[in-house]
């Protein structure tokens, strides 16, 4: 009982429910290990009693939580309305003005005239007798409350002592906490729109260096916005990868989520390219890059990210040596100042990784601490390489910005939709620079369920909820600001992680993990605040097992969900496919994702054959085919009854068009088209549950015969245009701007 209570106080679950009528206990050893990762000793009964007493004492003595959230225009949280009469509250922004605000004393029952308050401080006194107390001056706030501007602030409360209010402690009590004041909702997409979903590396063009790049992204956005009426392009995470050869090709296991990966740079678009002192060397690198592309497009080779990076690294070494013009130098210096310590740490990790390898746990002991004297010395010795990696972050940021500008200039309502991975590589830059924020010895995954009896371990260390709260969510806020700077929208992978994550202790199977909860209110408030500042839409990937209330909480804050056609059934009733009018409005609707079969593969059953060939089926092939065929037939039957399949059955391309006609029939705010679906590609980009058996994250987009296709060929594809014609809004014929010849005045 004591261990359960202790776990609950720290947000650690002692049981979980894989389904509504099933509860599974968490092994005691797992609970003890997770508590240890949170800095709590629960190894013995005595340790549990001591930790429990300390936790209960701390919880009982505090007036305020570590983080307090105020939503604009909504009632104040109970922690504020329950403060004792006469309490003084002072709010100071995280970044105060040059002159600190003068201390203010507000007598109980008084008010501070708005004009007498400093711009960067707010104070009020709680007084149940004050006008508006218990009612409100606005529909949401009592009269004594003056709402600070949106932002992250420090709130200090001072409760008078017994001599002031006749009861309680002998002296005044003062507490501080983080106060997040956030708008009620994130920005919404302006009207309905459709767009492409693409893994950028897979989209090669005639100018690519062996894999898709940011120049290709800008070109795709410009073409699809202008010619196809697309409103957005969603890409895979473009986070900085772990350096090394071979590196992990998965974009969902990066070194850093805050900074982008320079492997996506279009080398020729770097302004210094035309001023290189050795253009012959650059020409040679371009020739070798063309050979990489030729091998991928025409010789059956896989995308080789390491080979691409080696060529681009050599080219960037040449370009970074070119002196910047005064204006570019000033812009670069501004970037360094804006990014501050976070960028310096990231660049230093990159420089150290070039010398000592990509896992900082194996570095010399002194270098494992980013603030050690040894690390400071290494920074001086590697100053040129640190500047090199800072410059690359800047260059990549400028090309990300250019892609978003190209999208908006093409008339896209949203533009580029960036993707936030659920975590980072345990040996990468983020875990090195922010060691106190991560739970060491833990990995994020998923519990066992009907689809995976063994559970999942993703190999990603989780953030410590207590450390995030103590920092005022600084790592999280910095991450969001970096991602949102050049985004029209942000997709959050496994958005349920804002509420809780499945932690797996090192050395234990995923079945022996447990859920650890975040302060979901604070995580959502910071997300809404930063998205509002950037003016970006937010999309949550909420597929799979979702805790009750999570979708509702996200929808209340304007976060769109993700609805995939094949999963949209009446699971609580008939189990049949949902009619289009029964779909939710606040979502991105699509036929597939990077982790699922393409639509052509789903319709033809090719995905079952592939999984059988790789030994991934858990039942006989005939059983799998029968169930899959029944599922597909149900959907095709619904499409036919709705008149969305006029060509009849047996035509796979027509069925793909029918699926997308169905998506348009739903009220979904955004409809996403998997770019490989436009030309009949039958191969998944990623096949969960495989490693060496399948070339995950290394395939170029290909047509129905498996022939790789370039961006230029895509743009000219008759099949693509037949599909996109389904999605284009019907427009009236253009009005005649000149009179016919017979009506012209003589």
N, C-alpha and C positions, 0 to 999 in steps of 0.2 A: 504493500500500500504506500509506503514511504517513497519507494523508487518511482511508482506511477505518478504520485503527486509532484515529485521533483522534476520528472520528465515533462509533465504538463506545464509547469512554471517556465520551462525553457523551450516550449513549443515542440517537444519530441513526442511522437505518437507511440503508444505501447500496444496498439492494435490497428488494423486497417480492414476495410471492407471492399473486396474486389467486386462484389455485387450486392444488391440491396439486402439480400437475406443471408449473407455470409459475413462473419467476422473472424479474422485471423489474428492470433496473438503474435506480437513481435518477440523474438528471443531476448531474454534478459541481457545476454552478452552484447547484443546489438545496441540496446538502450544504453548500457554502460559505456560502450565504445563511442557512441555518438555524443553523449554527455561529456566525455573526456575531450573530444574534438572541440567542444564549446567551452573548455576550460573548467569543467565541473567534475570533481572526483566523486565517483559513486562505486568505487571498487569494493568497499566493505560496508556492513550495516552502520558502523559508526560514522564512516565518511558520508553516507547518505543522510544520516540524522543531522550532521553538522552543516552539510550543504543545503538541506531543506530548511533548517532554522535560519540560515543566512539569507536564503532566497525569500522566505516568507517575511522575514523582518524587513528586508529591503522593499518588498512589494507593499507591505502594510504601512510603512512610514512615509512613502512618497505621495505627494499630492498630484503629481503629473507623471504621465508615461515618458519614456525617453524621447519619443517623437509624438507630436500632437498635430492633427490635420484639421484645418478649417477649409471647408468648401465654400466658395463665393456664392452668396445668395441662399445658403442653406442654414438650418439651425446649428448653433454652436454645439460642439461635443460635450457630453456630460462632465468630462474632466474640468471644463471651464465653468459651466453653469453651477457645478456643485462646490465651487470654492467658497470658503467661509466669508461672511460679511466683513467688509473693511480691507479685503486683500487688495494689494497694489500690484498691477501688472505693467511691465515695461517690455516693449518689443523693439529690438534692435536688429536691423538687417545684417546679413552676413558680411556685406561689404559696406561698412559705415562711411559716412561723409568724412572729409578731411578733418573737420573739427568734431570730436566726439560729442554726443548730445549731453547737455547738462542734466545731472540727476534731478529727478522730479519726485516730489512727495505729494500724494493725493490724499486728502483727508477722507475718512470713511463717509460715504453718502454724498461726496462731492463729485464734480465733473471737471474735466479739463477742457476749456474752450479750444476748439480745433485750431484757431489761429495762433494759440500760444504754444502749440506743440512743435518741436523740431521736426523737420521733414523726415529724418531718419530715426525717429523714436515715437512710440505710441504708449500712452499710459492710461489706465482706467482703474476705477475702484469698484469692487463688487459691493453692492448695497441692495439688499432685498427691498428696501423701501424706496429706492430711487425710481423715478418715472420710467416706465417701460420695462422694468424688471419683471420677468415672467411673462409679460406680453412681448412687445417688440417695437422698436423704432422702425424697423423694416419687417417684411414678412419672415425674416430669418433670425435677426439678432436682437438681443435685449438692448435697452437704451444706454447702458454704460459701456457697451462695446463699440470701439472704433476699429473697423476692419483695416488691417494693414494692406498694402498693395500685394499682389501675387508675388510669391517668392519664398525663399527659405530663410527664416529668421531665427534669432535666439529670443526665447520668451523667459523672462524672469518674473517670478511671483514672490511677493513678500507678505506673509501672513502676520498680522500684529500679534504680540504676546498677550499674556493674561492681563497686564496692566492697561492694555489698550481696549480689549474687548470683554474683559470680565471672566474669561474661562480659557482653558487650554494651557499651553506651555508658558513658562515664565518669561521667555524672551521671544522675539520675532523669529519666524522660520522663513528662510529664503531658498528657493529652488529654481533651477533653470532647465530648459529642455529645448529641443529643436521644434520650431513651429513652421509647418508647411502650409502656406495659403495658396490654394490652387483654384483655377476656374472649375466649373462644374463638369465640363465635358471637353474632350479633345475636338479639334476642328473636324468637320465632316466633308466628305467629297461633294463637290458642287454638281448635284444631279447624278444620273446613272451614267456609267461608262463601261467600256470594254477595253481590254489590253492584253499584252502578251506576258507569259511567264517563261523565263529562260535561265538556264545555267550559262553564265557569260562565257566561261572557258570553252564551252561546246560550240560557240557561234563564231566560226572562222570566216574571215573575208579574204579578198585578194591581197589585202595589206597587213593581215595578221602575221605575227611572228610565232606561228605554231599553235596558238590558242587565241580565243576571243579576247579583246581588250577594250579599254574605255573609249577608244575611237569607234570601235564597232558598236558599242552601246549607244553612243551619241547618234551614230548613223541609223541604227535600228529605230531609235526614238523619233528622229526627224522624219524618216520615211513613213513609218507606221502612223505617226500623228497626222502628217500632211496627206497621205494617200489612202489610208484605211480608216481614218477617223478614230484611231486608238486614243484612249485617255491616259494610259499608263504602260510602263514596262516594269515588271517585277524581276529582280535578279537574285541570285544566290548571295550568301554573305561574302563580302569582299574584304573581310578582315585579314590582317597580317598573318601569314602562315609561319609555322615554325621553320627556321632555317635548317638546312641539312640536305644530304643527298644519300638516299631518297628522303624526301619530305612526305608528310602525311597529305595525300591529295584531297582529303575531305575538307570542304569549306566550313564544316560545322565543328571543327576541332582546331581552332586557330591558336596562335601564340598570343595575340592581343585582339580584343574586340573593339578597342577604342581607335586604333589607327588602321588605315587601309594597307593593302598589299601592293607594293610597287610592281609586282609581276604583271599587273593589269595596265601598266602605262603604255600608251602609244608613243613609241620612242621618237618617231618623226615629228610629233606634235609638241615636243619640248622646244621652247623658243631658242635655246642655245644650239639646237641641232645644226642650223645653217651656218654656225660660226665655229665649228669644231676645227682644231688645228690639224687634224689628221682625217680628212673625209674618206680617204681610201680604207682606213681601218673600219669606219662605220659601214662603208659599202660592202666590205667583206663579211661583216656581221649580218647585214641584211641578206646577203646571198645565202649564208648558212641558215638563217631563219626561214628563208623561202624553201630550202630543202626540208626543214622540219614540217612546214605546212604541206608540201608536196607529199611527204610520206604519210601524213594523216589523211589527206584528202584522196589520194590515188593509189596508195600502196598498202592500205590496211593497218597502218601503225596507229597506236594509241597516242593520245595527247600526253606529251612528256613535259610536265611542268618544270622539272629540274633542268632539263636541257634549255627550255625557253628562258628560265631565269638566268642561267649561266651566260647566255648571249646578251640578255638585257642588262645584266650587271656590268658586263664589260663595256657595253655602250654607255651606260650611265657613268661609269668611271671617267670616260672621255668627256661627257657633257658637263659633269659637275666641275671639271677643271676649267671650263670656259668662264671667265669673269662675268658676273651679273651686271647688267646695266644699272644705273643709279635707281631707277624706278623699281626694277625687279628686286634689287638689294633691299630697298625700303619695304617692299611687300613681304619679302622673306623675313626680315627682322620683326615685322609686325606679327607674322605667323608664330615665330619663336616666342615672342612675348605673350601671345594669347594662349599658347599651349603649355608653356611653363615647364614645371618639374616633370609632369607626366610624359611629355615628349622626350625630355632629356633622359629619363629612365628607360623609355622604350628604345631610343637610339643607342644608349649605352649597352643594353642587353644585346641588341643586334651586333654591336661591335665586339662584345665579349664572346658571343656565340661563334663568331668567325674564328676566334682564337681557341676557345676551350670547348666547343661543341654546343649543341642546341638544348641540352638539359642542364639547367643551372644547379641541380642537385649534385652533379658530378664535378663541378668546378672546384678549384682550390677553396678551402674553407673560408678564407677572408673575403672572397668575391661573392659568396652566397648571400651576403648581407649588402643590400644596395646603399646603406649608409655607413659602411665600415671605412676605416682609413685606407685599407688595401684597395677598396673600390674607388675611392677618391683619387688615389695615385693612378689606377688604371684608366680613369677618365682622362687624366692629363696626358697619359702616354698614347691614348687612342683618340685624341681630340679630332683628328682629321676624319677618322671613320665614324665617329659620333656625328660630326657635321654632315657627312655623306648620308647617313640614314635619316637625319633631320630633313635634309634637302629632299630626299625621296618622298618622305611623308608630305611635304609641301607640294611637290610636283603632282603627286597622286591626288591630293585634295583639289588642286586647280583643275585637273581633268575630270574629276567627279563633278565639280561645279559646272564645267563646260557641258557635260552630258545632261545635267538638269536644265541648263539654259536652253540647250538644243531641243529638249522635250517641250518646254514651255513655249519656245518660239514656234514650234510646230503646232501649237494649239492644244496641247495635252492639258486636260483639266487637273490632273494629279502630277504626272511626270514619272520620275524614277522612284520605284518602291524598293527600298533597301531592306535587307534581312538581318535580323539580330539572332545570332546563334545562342543556344542555351548556356554555353559555358566555354572554357578555354582549356588548352593543353596544360597538363600539370607541370611541365618543364619550361613553359614559355615565359614571355616578357611580363604578362600581367601578374602571374603568380609570384614572380621574382620581385617585382616592384611593389606589390600590395600584399605581402605575405601575411600581415595581420588580418586581412579581410577574408582570407580563405580558410576553410576547414581542412587541415592537413590530415592525410590518412583516410579521407572520405572521397567517394566518387558518386556522381549523379547517375541515376538510371530510372528504371520503371519496375513496378512490382509485377509479379506473375499475374496473368489474366487469361481470358478465354483464347486469346490469339498467341500467347507465348507463356507456356507453363513454367519456363525457367526464369522469367523476368529478364531485365536488361541492365547491363552496366556499360555506361557510355564513356567511362574513363575521364570524366571532367570534374575537377574539384569544385565544390559549391562555395558560394559566399557564406560567411557566418552572419546570420541575421543580427546577432548582438553587436558585432563589429560594425556592420552597416549603420545601425541605429546610432551607435556611439559617435560615428563620424559625420552624422547628419546626412547620411547617404551620399557622401562625396564621390566614392568610386562609381556608383550607379549614375549619378547626375553627370559626371564627366563623360562617361560612356555614351549616354543618350545625347549630350550636346554634340559630341564628335560625329555620331551617326546621322543626326538630324540636320546637320549643317548644310548638307547638299541633297536632301531627300524631299520628295513630294509626299511620300508616305513611308511608314516603317512597318514591316511585318515582324512580329515577335514569335520566334519558334518556341513551341511548347509554352504558350502564354500562361498556362496553369502554374508555371514556376514562380510567378509573382506571388502566388498564394502559398504553395508548399512544393517541396521537391523530395524525391525518393533518394535517401542517402544510403550508400552501400559501404560499410567499413572495409578497409583494405584487407584482403585475404579471405573475405567471406563471399559466398555466392549472392547474386542479386535477390534470391528468395529470402535472404536473411537481412534485408534492409529495413528501413522505416521512413516514414514521412517526418520532415522537419518543416515547421511553418515559418513563413515570413510575416511581418506586419503588413498585411495586404493593403490596408488603407493607406499606409505611408508609401508603399511601392507604387500604388496606383496614382497617388497624389503627385509624386515626383514625375511620373510618366506624363500625366496630364499637363502639369506645369511646363515641362520642357517641350512637349509637342505643341502646346499653345504658343509658346515663345517662338518656335520655329515655323508655325503655321502648317504643321504636317498632320495628315491622316494617320491613324494607327490601326493595324490589322493584327488580330491575335490568331495564331494557329491553335485552335481548340479542339483538335481531333482526338479520338480515343477516349480513355476514361477521364471524366471531368467531375470533380467534386461538386455536389449539389450547391447551388447558389453562385458558382463562379461565373457562369455565362451571364447571369442576371446582373452581377456586380460590374462586369466588364461593359455590358450594354448600357447600364446606367451612366457610365462615364464616357460613352460614345465610342468605345473600342469595338470595331467591327470583328465579327467572327469569320470562320472559314467553313464553307459547306462544300463537300465533294459529292457529286451526284450519286455515286454507287453506295455511299453510306447513308443517304437521306431516305430513311424508311420509317414507318410507324412502329418503332421498336416497342412501344408500350401498348400497342394494340394489335392490329392485323399483321404487322411485319412487312406489309407491302410497300412498294415505292411511294414516296410522298408526291402528291399532286403539286404542280408548280405553285399554285396559290397558297399552299400550306408551308412553303419555305419562309424562313425569316428574311426580313428586309435588310437588316444591318449586318451584311456579310459580304465577303468575296466568294462568289460561287464559281466553281470550276469543275472540270471533269476528271482531273488528275493532278498529281504533284510529282516532285522529283523522287519521292520514295515509293511511288505506286506505278503500276503498269500504264503505258500509254493507252489512249482510248482505242486505237486500232488493235493493240495486243489484248485488251480486255474484251473487245467485241469478237475477236477471232479465237480466243482461248489460248493464244500463243504464250501468255504469261504462265499458265499452268504447265505447259510443256517445258518452258525454261526452268521453272522451279523443280520439276521432276528430273530434268537432266542434271541439275546441280545437287540432287539429293536433299532438297529442302522440304519435301512434302512429308506430312505426318500420317497420311492415310494413303490407301492404294490410289493409283492414278485414275482409274475409272470412277471412283467415288468423287474425287476432286473435280474431274471433268463434268460429271453429272450435276453436281451442286453449282459449279460455275456456270454451266450452260443454262440451268434453270433460272439463276439470278439474272443473267443477261437477257434471257427470253422474256422475263417479267418486265424489264425496262423497255425492251423493244416493243412489247405489246402496248405498254402505256404510250410510248411515242406514236405508235400507229393510231391508237384510238384518239389521240389529240390532234391528228392530222399533220404531225410534224415529220412523217416519213413518207412523203408522197411517192417516192421511187419504189416503195415496197421493200421486202426483206431480201437478203442475199447480197446486198451492195454495201461493202464495208465503208467506202468513202461517203456514201449517202447517209449511212447510220451515224458517222462522225458529225456530219452536218446537222442531223436531227438532234443529236445530243446537245449541240450548241443552240439550236432553236429553242430547245427546252429551257436551257439556262436563261435565255432572254425572256421566257414566259414567267419566270420567277420574279419576285419583287426585289431581288438582290441589288444592292447599290452598285456593286462592281462585278463584272463577269470576266474571268480570266481564261485565256486560251493558252494551253501548253504549246509553245512554239513548235516542238517536234510533231505535234498532232496535225499541224497544217499541211504536212507533206507525207503523213502516214508512217512515221518512224515507229517501229514496234519494240524498240529496246528501251528498258528503263535506264535512267542515268545512275541510279543507285538501287541496289537490291539488298535491303536489310537482311542481316543474318549471314552475309558473305564477307569475305576478306580477299583471299587470293583466288577464290573460285570464279570471281566475276570482276570485270574492269570498272569498278565503281569510280565515278567522277573523272573518267578519262576518255569518254566517247564523244565524238563530234555529232552534231545533228545529222541525221541521215534520212533518206526517203524510204518508201515501203520496201524496196529491194535491199536496203542496207547500205546504199551508196552515199557517202558523205556529201553534204550540200553546203555551199558557201552562202553568205549573206546575199551576194549578188544573184545567185541562182534562186534563193528563197523569194527575193523580191519579184522575180519573173515567173514564179511557179504558177501554172494554171490551177493546180489543185489548191494552193493556198488562196488564190483569189476567189475560187468557187466557195470556199469555206467562209472567207471574210465578208463576202457579199451577204451572207446570212446575218452578219452582225452589224452591217452598216445601216444607220438610220435612213429610212426612206425620205427622200428630199423631193420637194416640188421642182418641176422643170425651171431652169433659170428664166427670169423675166427678160423680155426683149428690151434692149436698151436703146435701139434705134428704130425709127419708123420704117415700114416697108417702102420700097421704091415708089409705089403709086401714091403714097400718102405724103411724100416729102414736098415741101413747098418749092415752087419753081423759082 
